[in-house]
Amino acid sequence: MGTNFDLATIAYDASTWILPVLIAITFHEAAHGFVAWQLGDDTAYERGRVTFNPLRHVDLWGTIIVPGLLLLSPAPFVFGWAKPVPVAFHRLRRPRRGMVLVAAAGPAINLALAFVSAILLGVAAWFPTQVETWLTLNLVHSVLINLLLAVFNMLPLPPLDGGRVAVGLLPKFLALPLARLDRYGLLIVIGGLFLLPMVGDALGVDLNVFDWLIWRPVQMLLPFFWALGGIG
């Protein structure tokens, strides 16, 4: 009985996270491809990436294996990524401006999803109690996930969206050195999120980059979204 209850609880909890995660990453990646397509590059469209089918955006390692391992570990947060949408920036009608708009589209759609999810929290009360509870958890998790994705992706480091926005906006003498970090960006992010806190723990120093750069900005935004949903 205990095992069945635990499995049922785990399955229920998972069901309140899976849908928000899939919607968040699907809309994020599709938004990149759609804006690129509208601005002159049909690479993502031709490869079937301008779609709301989550299977087209799921990355085996980034979306399933790495987050799954982190969930099973004592890690303080879950980290993952979707399959990057292919964009040929040189094919955009105005490449630098287009790069900014394409990159910003992902975080922008996540903010929009967080906004819509917060508004829909008021609708959840119309449903029977059990449905209301499940729907409310999905919507609360949707707000959290989309805000986390928006803030994380706007960090000004390529290949994150914020890095591409910065490269497109900065003068060339600053943009070019930043753009060269693209190939090392993911390693820098992983090192900053995982290795620095471990070093900090060993030295007795707070080096929790996730808390400083991502979670605290999210906490600043949350009261606005909770107010939209009528949550005190």
DRENGUBA-898647 format. One record per residue: y, x, z of N, C-alpha, C in turn. Coordinates in pm, 1 decimal, decimal comma. Each point is the difference from the previous one (the first is absolute). Layout:
N
(r (Y; X; Z); (Y; X; Z); (Y; X; Z))
...
//
This chain:
232
(r (-120,5; 82,8; 0,0); (120,5; -82,8; 0,0); (126,6; 87,0; 0,0))
(r (-1,1; 105,8; 83,8); (116,4; 86,9; 7,4); (27,5; 67,6; -132,0))
(r (-108,7; 48,3; -66,1); (16,5; 67,5; -127,8); (54,0; -95,6; -104,9))
(r (-56,9; -123,4; -2,6); (46,5; -98,6; -96,2); (147,4; -31,5; 21,7))
(r (36,2; -11,4; 130,0); (140,2; -30,2; 31,3); (90,8; 113,6; -46,3))
(r (-43,3; 124,7; 25,3); (81,1; 114,2; -40,3); (16,0; 4,3; -150,9))
(r (-108,6; -22,8; -71,7); (7,0; 1,4; -146,4); (89,3; -112,1; -50,7))
(r (-11,6; -116,5; 62,1); (83,2; -113,0; -40,4); (147,6; 30,4; 26,7))
(r (28,1; 63,9; 112,9); (138,4; 34,9; 33,1); (55,0; 102,2; -97,5))
(r (-81,6; 100,9; -31,4); (41,9; 103,3; -94,6); (25,9; -61,6; -137,3))
(r (-90,6; -88,2; -43,9); (15,7; -64,5; -130,7); (126,2; -86,9; -2,6))
(r (25,3; -71,8; 109,5); (119,2; -84,9; 7,5); (126,4; 85,6; -5,3))
(r (2,4; 107,0; 80,5); (117,0; 88,2; 1,1); (22,9; 60,7; -138,5))
(r (-109,7; 44,1; -63,5); (11,3; 60,1; -133,2); (56,2; -99,5; -100,8))
(r (-40,1; -127,0; 14,3); (44,9; -101,8; -95,5); (149,7; -25,5; 9,4))
(r (62,2; 38,0; 112,3); (144,6; -19,4; 14,6); (80,2; 120,7; -49,2))
(r (-71,2; 107,7; -38,2); (66,1; 119,4; -52,5); (-26,6; 21,6; -148,7))
(r (-119,0; -33,0; -46,7); (-40,4; 33,7; -136,7); (90,9; -63,6; -104,3))
(r (24,4; -131,2; 13,1); (82,5; -68,7; -98,8); (143,6; 53,3; -2,5))
(r (66,3; 17,0; 114,3); (135,3; 57,9; -3,3); (4,0; 139,5; -61,9))
(r (-101,3; 83,4; 29,8); (-2,9; 134,7; -56,8); (-15,5; -5,7; -152,1))
(r (-95,0; -79,9; -47,9); (-23,8; -9,1; -143,7); (122,6; -52,8; -73,6))
(r (64,0; -102,0; 56,2); (119,8; -55,5; -64,0); (111,9; 104,5; -1,1))
(r (18,3; 69,5; 111,5); (108,9; 97,9; 10,8); (-15,1; 112,2; -102,2))
(r (-120,3; 59,2; -8,7); (-16,9; 111,7; -92,8); (-3,3; -46,7; -144,8))
(r (-55,3; -119,0; -26,0); (-6,4; -52,0; -136,2); (139,2; -27,6; -54,5))
(r (81,2; -70,7; 78,3); (136,5; -30,4; -44,5); (82,9; 128,0; -13,0))
(r (-20,8; 94,4; 92,0); (74,2; 126,6; -3,8); (-25,8; 73,6; -131,4))
(r (-127,2; 17,2; -32,8); (-33,8; 75,1; -120,7); (36,3; -78,3; -126,4))
(r (-25,6; -130,4; 0,4); (33,6; -81,9; -116,7); (150,2; 2,0; -26,2))
(r (80,2; 4,3; 107,2); (146,0; 2,8; -15,8); (44,5; 127,0; -71,5))
(r (-58,8; 114,3; 36,3); (31,7; 124,6; -71,1); (-27,7; -15,3; -149,4))
(r (-119,8; -48,0; -32,0); (-38,8; -12,5; -139,9); (85,4; -100,4; -75,3))
(r (32,5; -112,0; 63,9); (78,8; -103,4; -66,4); (140,2; 50,5; -33,0))
(r (65,7; 65,1; 97,5); (136,5; 49,1; -23,2); (-1,0; 108,8; -106,8))
(r (-99,7; 88,9; 3,3); (-10,1; 103,2; -103,7); (-15,6; -64,2; -137,7))
(r (-83,4; -101,7; -8,6); (-22,4; -72,1; -125,8); (130,5; -61,2; -50,9))
(r (76,9; -61,1; 91,4); (126,2; -62,1; -40,0); (104,1; 102,9; -42,4))
(r (-14,0; 122,1; 49,2); (98,8; 104,2; -31,4); (-43,7; 91,7; -113,9))
(r (-111,4; -33,9; -65,6); (-34,8; 72,9; -121,4); (-130,7; 74,9; -0,3))
(r (-66,9; 12,4; 114,7); (-128,5; 71,3; 3,8); (-113,8; -99,0; 23,9))
(r (-85,6; -16,2; -99,6); (-109,1; -97,6; 12,8); (-133,4; 64,4; 38,5))
(r (5,1; 123,4; 53,4); (-123,6; 70,3; 37,6); (-83,0; -82,2; 99,7))
(r (63,2; -43,6; 107,8); (-71,7; -77,4; 102,2); (-48,6; -132,8; -57,0))
(r (81,7; -62,6; -82,8); (-38,5; -128,6; -59,2); (-121,8; 16,6; -90,6))
(r (1,2; 103,7; -82,6); (-111,5; 24,7; -91,2); (-128,9; 32,0; 74,6))
(r (11,8; 56,2; 119,4); (-118,7; 34,6; 79,8); (-39,5; -109,8; 98,4))
(r (61,2; -115,7; -14,2); (-37,9; -114,5; 82,5); (44,2; 8,0; 143,9))
(r (108,1; 74,8; 28,4); (44,2; 16,6; 138,2); (114,3; -94,1; 38,0))
(r (54,3; -73,3; -98,7); (101,2; -100,6; 33,6); (-75,0; -129,7; 26,3))
(r (-65,9; -6,2; 113,4); (-88,7; -110,8; 31,5); (-6,6; -20,6; 150,4))
(r (-31,6; -122,7; 40,7); (-17,9; -30,4; 141,5); (-147,3; 4,5; 39,6))
(r (-83,1; 57,0; -84,8); (-140,8; 20,6; 32,9); (-10,6; 124,8; 87,9))
(r (-31,9; -14,8; 128,8); (0,0; 117,4; 89,2); (-99,8; 106,6; -40,3))
(r (-107,8; -37,5; -68,6); (-100,8; 98,1; -39,7); (56,5; 103,8; -96,2))
(r (106,0; -34,2; -71,3); (61,3; 93,6; -93,8); (83,4; 105,5; 71,7))
(r (30,9; -23,5; 127,7); (88,8; 90,4; 74,1); (-68,9; 72,0; 115,0))
(r (-121,4; -42,8; 33,8); (-70,6; 60,2; 113,5); (-49,0; 139,3; -36,5))
(r (25,6; 94,5; 89,0); (-50,3; 136,4; -14,2); (-115,1; 17,8; 99,1))
(r (-115,0; 47,5; -48,6); (-118,4; 10,3; 84,8); (28,8; 78,1; 127,4))
(r (60,8; 117,4; -14,4); (27,4; 83,1; 116,9); (119,4; -52,4; 79,1))
(r (111,2; -24,4; -69,7); (123,9; -32,7; 70,0); (5,9; -137,9; 61,2))
(r (-67,7; -97,1; -63,1); (8,9; -137,6; 47,8); (-118,1; -40,0; 87,1))
(r (-113,7; 68,5; -17,5); (-121,3; -42,6; 71,3); (-51,7; 106,8; 96,2))
(r (-34,0; 118,5; -53,0); (-69,5; 100,0; 81,8); (90,2; 58,2; 109,6))
(r (117,8; 52,0; -37,0); (87,9; 63,2; 99,8); (46,9; -99,8; 105,9))
(r (54,4; -118,2; -38,2); (38,1; -95,7; 105,7); (-118,8; -43,7; 86,0))
(r (-118,1; -16,6; -63,0); (-118,2; -40,1; 76,2); (-38,3; 103,3; 103,4))
(r (3,3; 128,7; -38,3); (-32,3; 107,2; 94,3); (102,0; 5,8; 113,2))
(r (128,5; -22,0; -33,1); (103,5; 3,0; 103,0); (-15,1; -116,5; 97,5))
(r (-41,8; -115,6; -52,7); (-21,9; -114,7; 88,0); (-111,3; 27,8; 100,5))
(r (-99,1; 79,5; -42,1); (-112,5; 32,0; 87,0); (29,1; 118,3; 92,3))
(r (113,2; 66,3; -23,5); (35,7; 117,1; 79,5); (106,4; -37,1; 102,4))
(r (32,6; 93,0; 91,4); (105,9; -28,6; 98,1); (140,2; 22,4; -55,0))
(r (16,7; 8,4; -132,2); (132,7; 22,4; -58,5); (95,9; -111,0; 42,3))
(r (127,3; 34,1; 29,3); (95,5; -100,3; 49,0); (49,6; -95,9; -107,5))
(r (-29,0; 28,9; -127,2); (42,5; -87,6; -108,1); (-95,2; 17,5; -118,0))
(r (11,4; -91,7; -95,9); (-84,0; 4,3; -119,5); (84,9; 42,5; -118,8))
(r (-52,8; 90,6; -80,3); (72,1; 53,4; -115,1); (-85,4; -19,5; -124,2))
(r (63,2; -34,8; -110,4); (-75,7; -17,7; -123,6); (93,6; -9,7; -118,4))
(r (-56,5; -18,6; -117,7); (81,2; -11,9; -120,3); (-77,0; -76,3; -106,0))
(r (73,6; -53,1; -97,2); (-61,1; -69,6; -112,8); (-4,9; 94,9; -119,2))
(r (-64,9; -43,8; -105,5); (-5,5; 79,2; -122,6); (140,0; 1,2; -62,4))
(r (59,2; 118,2; -20,0); (137,3; 4,1; -53,1); (8,9; -65,5; -138,4))
(r (108,6; -73,4; -21,7); (24,2; -60,1; -130,9); (53,0; 107,7; -93,9))
(r (-59,7; 15,8; -119,5); (47,8; 102,1; -92,8); (133,2; -40,2; -63,1))
(r (99,1; 87,1; 12,3); (131,3; -24,6; -60,4); (42,9; 126,5; -73,7))
(r (31,9; -15,3; -128,0); (53,4; 110,8; -79,2); (152,1; -11,1; 5,3))
(r (61,2; 68,5; 95,2); (143,0; -18,7; 23,1); (84,0; 37,6; -121,5))
(r (-47,6; 94,0; -82,3); (78,0; 39,5; -117,4); (7,4; -111,1; -104,6))
(r (-87,1; -99,9; 11,0); (0,8; -110,9; -95,0); (95,5; -111,4; 41,7))
(r (50,6; 5,9; 120,4); (96,4; -99,9; 45,5); (130,1; 15,6; -79,2))
(r (69,1; -111,0; -21,5); (120,4; 5,4; -82,8); (106,9; 90,9; 60,1))
(r (15,8; -3,0; 129,3); (89,8; 92,7; 70,5); (-82,8; 63,1; 111,7))
(r (-63,8; 115,2; -29,1); (-103,9; 53,6; 89,2); (38,9; 15,0; 147,0))
(r (115,1; 58,8; 30,0); (34,7; 22,5; 141,5); (27,8; -131,9; 71,0))
(r (78,4; -84,9; -62,8); (28,0; -131,5; 59,2); (-127,8; -81,4; 9,3))
(r (-81,5; 7,3; -105,9); (-124,7; -75,3; -2,0); (-95,9; 44,7; 108,4))
(r (-5,6; 132,6; 24,8); (-88,0; 52,2; 103,8); (38,3; -56,9; 136,8))
(r (129,4; -10,5; 26,0); (46,8; -56,4; 127,1); (-44,3; -145,1; 13,0))
(r (18,6; -77,6; -107,0); (-33,5; -142,9; 5,7); (-150,8; -21,7; 10,7))
(r (-76,9; 78,0; -75,0); (-146,3; -13,0; 5,9); (-50,5; 36,1; 139,4))
(r (50,2; 110,2; 55,0); (-44,8; 43,9; 132,8); (40,8; -100,0; 107,7))
(r (122,0; -51,6; -9,5); (49,9; -91,5; 103,3); (-68,7; -135,6; -5,3))
(r (-60,5; -33,5; -114,4); (-61,2; -132,4; -15,4); (-112,2; -24,2; 100,4))
(r (-79,4; 103,3; 29,6); (-112,1; -15,9; 93,7); (46,1; -36,3; 140,8))
(r (84,6; 84,3; 63,2); (50,5; -35,2; 132,9); (79,1; -131,0; 0,8))
(r (71,7; -27,9; -110,1); (78,3; -124,1; -5,7); (-91,0; -122,1; 4,9))
(r (-110,9; 3,7; -72,1); (-91,1; -115,1; 1,7); (-66,7; -12,7; 136,0))
(r (-24,2; 112,6; 68,3); (-56,4; -7,7; 135,2); (97,6; -64,9; 97,1))
(r (128,7; 32,5; -12,3); (100,5; -66,0; 84,3); (5,6; -149,8; -30,4))
(r (-11,2; -34,1; -127,9); (0,6; -141,2; -38,6); (-121,7; -72,9; 56,8))
(r (-116,2; 65,9; -3,7); (-121,2; -60,6; 56,8); (12,6; -17,7; 151,0))
(r (60,0; 97,4; 67,0); (21,8; -12,3; 144,2); (92,1; -118,7; 28,4))
(r (103,0; -16,1; -80,7); (94,1; -110,6; 15,7); (-70,2; -134,6; -18,6))
(r (-76,6; -12,5; -108,5); (-71,3; -125,4; -27,5); (-102,5; -29,1; 110,2))
(r (-71,8; 103,6; 43,7); (-100,0; -18,7; 106,6); (65,2; -49,1; 127,9))
(r (117,2; 55,4; 32,8); (71,0; -42,7; 121,1); (42,2; -146,4; -11,4))
(r (51,2; -38,6; -115,7); (41,5; -139,2; -20,6); (-119,5; -94,0; 14,3))
(r (-115,5; 41,2; -54,4); (-118,6; -85,9; 2,5); (-59,7; -15,8; 139,9))
(r (41,0; 85,0; 93,6); (-49,1; -15,8; 137,5); (34,6; -138,6; 55,2))
(r (111,7; -54,2; -43,7); (36,8; -133,1; 44,5); (-88,8; -108,4; -58,1))
(r (-59,2; 27,9; -117,4); (-87,1; -96,9; -66,7); (-137,2; -4,9; 66,8))
(r (-41,3; 111,0; 60,6); (-133,7; 7,7; 60,0); (-22,1; -108,7; 104,6))
(r (106,9; -41,4; 66,8); (-11,3; -101,3; 106,5); (-42,2; -136,4; -54,1))
(r (7,1; -20,0; -129,8); (-38,2; -128,2; -58,8); (-152,1; -18,2; -5,8))
(r (-74,7; 107,8; 19,3); (-144,3; -4,0; -17,5); (-70,8; -22,4; 133,5))
(r (-128,8; -41,4; -5,1); (-78,4; -12,5; 124,1); (-0,8; 132,0; 76,8))
(r (-25,1; -6,2; 130,1); (17,2; 115,0; 88,8); (-73,6; 125,1; -46,8))
(r (-129,3; -12,6; -33,4); (-77,2; 118,7; -39,7); (54,6; 60,3; -128,9))
(r (35,0; -84,2; -95,0); (57,0; 48,6; -126,2); (136,6; 61,9; 26,7))
(r (77,6; -65,0; 86,5); (132,9; 52,3; 33,0); (-9,3; 139,9; 59,2))
(r (-93,8; 21,2; 91,6); (-15,5; 131,6; 63,2); (-35,7; 105,6; -102,8))
(r (-98,1; -31,2; -85,5); (-42,4; 97,2; -101,7); (112,9; 28,2; -98,8))
(r (68,7; -104,3; -44,7); (108,8; 16,2; -96,5); (116,1; 77,7; 60,9))
(r (31,2; -29,0; 126,7); (108,6; 71,3; 67,6); (-30,2; 149,0; 10,0))
(r (-124,3; 34,3; 36,3); (-38,1; 141,9; 8,0); (13,2; 67,6; -135,8))
(r (-44,5; -67,2; -106,7); (13,9; 55,9; -134,2); (146,3; 26,2; -33,6))
(r (85,8; -94,3; 32,0); (141,8; 13,1; -33,9); (68,9; 106,5; 84,6))
(r (-34,8; 6,0; 128,5); (55,6; 104,9; 86,8); (-43,3; 137,8; -50,4))
(r (-127,8; 12,3; -33,1); (-48,7; 127,6; -52,6); (62,9; 31,8; -134,5))
(r (27,5; -102,2; -80,6); (66,2; 21,6; -128,6); (140,2; 57,0; 19,4))
(r (73,5; -54,3; 96,9); (133,4; 53,5; 29,5); (-10,2; 147,2; 39,9))
(r (-92,1; 30,8; 91,2); (-15,5; 137,7; 47,8); (-39,5; 95,1; -112,2))
(r (-101,3; -37,7; -76,8); (-50,8; 87,5; -105,1); (105,9; 25,5; -106,5))
(r (69,1; -104,9; -41,2); (99,4; 16,1; -105,8); (120,0; 81,1; 45,6))
(r (41,0; -16,6; 125,3); (108,8; 83,2; 50,7); (-43,1; 145,9; 11,9))
(r (-122,5; 22,3; 47,6); (-50,8; 137,1; 9,5); (-6,1; 65,7; -137,4))
(r (-50,3; -74,5; -99,9); (-8,5; 54,3; -135,4); (138,3; 30,0; -56,4))
(r (94,1; -91,5; 22,1); (134,4; 19,6; -53,2); (66,2; 122,7; 60,8))
(r (-5,5; 12,1; 132,9); (64,8; 112,9; 68,0); (-70,4; 131,0; -35,4))
(r (-133,6; 0,2; 6,1); (-74,4; 122,1; -30,5); (28,0; 47,8; -141,8))
(r (-5,8; -91,8; -96,1); (16,9; 40,9; -139,6); (142,3; 41,5; -33,8))
(r (96,7; -35,8; 84,1); (136,9; 41,3; -26,8); (36,4; 132,3; 65,5))
(r (-96,9; 66,9; 61,3); (26,7; 136,1; 46,7); (36,8; 85,8; -121,2))
(r (106,7; 79,7; 9,6); (50,9; 72,7; -117,6); (-81,2; 124,5; -35,5))
(r (-126,9; -20,3; -29,5); (-88,3; 111,1; -35,0); (-90,9; -41,7; -115,0))
(r (12,1; 64,8; -117,1); (-94,8; -31,6; -108,1); (-141,2; 36,0; 44,2))
(r (-103,2; -74,3; -42,8); (3,6; -107,4; -99,1); (25,8; -138,3; 58,6))
(r (45,8; -9,7; 125,0); (33,0; -130,2; 56,2); (118,0; -59,8; -76,9))
(r (12,7; -131,0; 5,4); (104,1; -68,1; -76,2); (139,4; 48,5; 38,8))
(r (21,3; 22,4; 128,9); (130,4; 48,4; 44,6); (33,7; 135,4; -58,2))
(r (-101,0; 83,3; -19,4); (21,5; 129,6; -62,7); (44,7; -13,8; -143,8))
(r (-60,7; -93,3; -72,7); (38,5; -22,1; -139,9); (139,7; -61,4; -8,8))
(r (32,5; -88,3; 94,9); (135,5; -55,1; 3,9); (101,3; 112,7; 23,8))
(r (-32,2; 88,4; 94,3); (90,5; 111,5; 29,5); (16,0; 91,7; -120,1))
(r (-108,8; 30,4; -68,5); (6,1; 86,2; -118,8); (88,1; -63,2; -106,7))
(r (-7,4; -131,5; -13,6); (79,8; -68,3; -100,4); (147,4; -11,1; 34,7))
(r (33,0; 6,2; 129,7); (138,8; -18,8; 42,3); (73,6; 130,9; 28,2))
(r (-73,2; 101,4; 41,7); (63,7; 126,1; 38,0); (49,3; 77,0; -122,8))
(r (101,4; 85,3; 18,6); (38,5; 90,6; -109,7); (-118,7; 87,8; -39,1))
(r (-1,9; 45,3; -123,9); (-117,0; 71,3; -50,7); (-33,0; 125,6; 80,1))
(r (101,8; 69,5; 52,3); (-29,2; 123,9; 73,2); (-73,8; -28,2; 130,5))
(r (10,8; -123,0; 50,4); (-77,2; -39,6; 117,9); (-126,3; -75,6; -38,4))
(r (7,7; -75,2; -110,2); (-113,9; -81,5; -41,8); (-117,3; 84,3; -48,0))
(r (28,1; 107,3; -71,8); (-109,0; 81,0; -56,6); (-87,1; 65,3; 107,3))
(r (57,6; 65,2; 103,1); (-87,5; 55,7; 105,8); (-80,6; -107,8; 72,0))
(r (60,9; -117,1; 20,9); (-71,9; -108,6; 65,9); (-114,4; -48,7; -88,1))
(r (24,8; -10,2; -129,5); (-104,1; -46,7; -92,9); (-118,8; 95,0; -2,4))
(r (24,3; 128,1; 22,0); (-109,3; 98,4; -2,2); (-96,7; -18,3; 117,3))
(r (41,7; -74,0; 101,3); (-87,5; -25,2; 114,9); (-104,7; -106,9; -30,3))
(r (8,8; -63,1; -117,2); (-88,4; -111,2; -34,1); (-147,2; 35,2; 20,8))
(r (-41,7; 115,6; -48,1); (-142,1; 36,9; 7,8); (-46,0; 28,9; 141,8))
(r (95,7; 30,6; 89,0); (-36,3; 31,0; 138,8); (33,2; -113,7; 96,3))
(r (65,3; -104,3; -51,6); (52,9; -104,8; 85,9); (-104,4; -66,3; 87,7))
(r (-115,0; -35,4; -58,9); (-104,1; -68,6; 77,1); (-53,1; 89,0; 111,8))
(r (-15,4; 129,8; -28,5); (-45,5; 93,4; 102,9); (102,4; 11,3; 112,3))
(r (129,3; 0,7; -36,0); (106,0; 6,7; 100,5); (-4,2; -124,7; 88,8))
(r (-20,2; -117,1; -64,8); (-4,4; -125,6; 75,3); (-117,6; 0,5; 97,0))
(r (-118,0; 36,7; -49,3); (-119,3; 2,3; 85,6); (17,6; 100,1; 114,8))
(r (54,3; 117,4; -33,7); (24,5; 100,0; 104,2); (97,8; -50,1; 104,3))
(r (107,0; -66,2; -46,0); (100,1; -49,4; 91,9); (-51,4; -111,8; 89,8))
(r (-82,4; -87,7; -58,4); (-47,6; -115,2; 76,2); (-114,6; 34,3; 94,6))
(r (-84,2; 96,5; -39,3); (-120,5; 26,1; 77,8); (2,0; 135,3; 70,9))
(r (37,8; 105,8; -71,6); (-8,4; 133,8; 58,6); (112,0; 27,2; 100,5))
(r (123,6; -39,2; -34,6); (110,9; 26,2; 92,2); (-20,5; -64,4; 137,4))
(r (-42,6; -128,4; 7,1); (-25,4; -57,1; 133,5); (-107,1; 75,8; 77,6))
(r (-103,9; 49,9; -70,8); (-104,5; 77,1; 68,2); (57,0; 129,5; 55,8))
(r (85,2; 67,9; -79,6); (64,4; 122,8; 47,2); (91,0; -31,8; 117,8))
(r (72,9; -111,1; -12,4); (89,0; -40,5; 108,7); (-73,7; -27,5; 128,8))
(r (-115,4; -66,5; -10,4); (-80,5; -26,8; 119,6); (-43,7; 129,8; 66,5))
(r (-38,7; 97,8; -84,3); (-44,7; 128,6; 54,7); (114,4; 74,2; 68,3))
(r (123,0; -18,4; -51,5); (115,6; 70,0; 56,0); (74,4; -81,3; 105,4))
(r (-41,5; -127,4; 16,3); (69,8; -86,5; 93,2); (133,7; -47,5; -51,7))
(r (11,7; -9,7; -132,9); (125,4; -41,4; -64,1); (-27,0; -124,1; -83,7))
(r (94,5; -92,8; 0,0); (-15,1; -122,4; -79,5); (33,8; 28,9; -146,2))
(r (-104,1; 8,3; -83,9); (19,8; 21,5; -143,5); (-59,6; -115,7; -79,8))
(r (12,4; -119,3; 56,5); (-55,5; -119,0; -64,4); (95,2; -47,0; -110,2))
(r (-19,3; 54,7; -119,9); (87,1; -30,1; -112,8); (-8,7; -146,9; -38,6))
(r (-120,9; -57,2; 9,0); (-17,4; -142,1; -33,1); (91,2; -86,6; 85,6))
(r (5,6; 29,4; 127,3); (82,9; -79,6; 91,4); (148,1; 15,0; -34,3))
(r (44,8; 122,7; -24,8); (141,8; 22,9; -26,9); (45,3; -63,5; -131,5))
(r (-73,6; 30,2; -106,7); (47,8; -31,3; -134,6); (-43,8; -136,6; -52,5))
(r (-107,6; -55,4; 54,7); (-53,3; -124,4; -56,4); (1,1; -113,4; 101,7))
(r (-65,0; 20,3; 114,4); (-15,1; -111,2; 93,9); (132,7; -42,6; 61,5))
(r (87,3; 94,2; 35,8); (127,2; -39,0; 61,4); (89,1; -78,0; -96,9))
(r (12,8; 41,3; -127,3); (74,9; -85,4; -94,0); (-61,9; -138,7; -15,4))
(r (-133,5; -6,6; -1,6); (-65,7; -131,1; -9,5); (35,5; -84,7; 121,9))
(r (-1,8; 60,1; 118,7); (34,8; -73,2; 122,1); (144,0; -52,0; -4,9))
(r (87,8; 73,4; -66,8); (138,5; -44,8; -13,0); (10,9; -120,5; -92,9))
(r (-87,9; -7,1; -99,0); (3,2; -110,8; -95,9); (-70,8; -125,0; 50,9))
(r (-100,9; 18,5; 84,8); (-84,4; -112,1; 41,7); (75,2; -117,6; 63,4))
(r (98,6; 22,0; 89,2); (67,0; -116,0; 60,4); (59,0; -95,8; -102,7))
(r (53,5; 52,4; -108,9); (55,7; -84,5; -105,6); (-108,8; -87,6; -60,6))
(r (-116,1; 60,6; -30,2); (-108,5; -75,4; -63,9); (-64,7; -98,4; 97,3))
(r (-14,4; 38,8; 127,1); (-54,0; -93,8; 98,8); (93,8; -117,5; 17,4))
(r (130,2; 24,8; -6,0); (94,7; -109,4; 11,9); (-13,3; -97,3; -117,7))
(r (-24,9; 53,5; -118,4); (-20,8; -86,0; -116,5); (-119,8; -91,5; 21,7))
(r (-103,4; 52,7; 65,7); (-121,0; -77,3; 22,4); (1,9; -81,7; 127,2))
(r (110,5; 8,2; 74,8); (9,7; -76,8; 123,1); (-77,1; 59,0; 114,8))
(r (-28,8; 131,0; -8,8); (-71,7; 67,6; 108,3); (101,1; 70,3; 89,0))
(r (-6,0; -24,5; 130,8); (93,9; 61,3; 91,8); (-32,0; 145,1; 26,0))
//
